[in-house]
Amino acid sequence: MRDIAFLVASLFLVPVCAGVAPFAVSERILGGGLLLALWVYGLWRAGTGALRGHSPVRLLPGHALLFLALGLVGARAGLWAWLAVPPLTVALDLARPRSLALTMYAILWLDLFALLHQVVALGRDLTGSAFTLWSVGIALFAILYVANGARRLWEKGVVL
C-alpha cells in the first residue's frame, strides 16, 4: 500500500513538470507521456506486489524534476538524452539476467549524471576552468558511483 501511496503522490509532479517545462508543446507531450507511462507501469507493479525496494521506478519524481530542470536551463540536447531515461528505467526494472541488469544500471545512471552535468553547467553558465573542474568532478563521481553500485549488485546477486 505504501508503494501505491507514493505513486499517487508522484502523479502530481508529472503534469506540473510537463506543463511548466519551457519546451515545445510536442516535446512536453512526449516527455509527459513517457512520465505517465512510467507512472502507470509503477502503479501496475505495485498493485501486483512486484515493485521491489530497489526498483528504479521509485526515481519517478526525480525523473520528472530533471525534465523540468532541463527545460528551465534550455538544454535542448539534454531533452533527447532524457527521453531514454523512462524506457531505461522500465528495462532495468524488468531485467532478469544479472549481466543485463548491470548494463542497464550503468547506462541509466551515467545518463542521469550527464544530464545533471548539463543542468548545472547551463544553469550556472559555466565556462573555462569552472566548466572543466565541474566536468571532471561529476565524471569522477559518476564513475565511482556506478562502479560501486555495479559491484554491490554483482556481489549480492541482486536483480532489481
Secondary structure, DSSP 4 states (H G I P E B T S, - for coil): -HHHHHHHHHTTHHHHHHHHS-S-HHHHHHHHHHHHHHHHHHHHHHHTT---TT-GGGGHHHHHHHHHHHHHTT-HHHHHHHTTHHHHHHHHHH--SHHHHHHHHHHHHHHHHHHHHHHHHHHTT--HHHHHHHHHHHHHHHHHHHHHHHHHHHHHT---
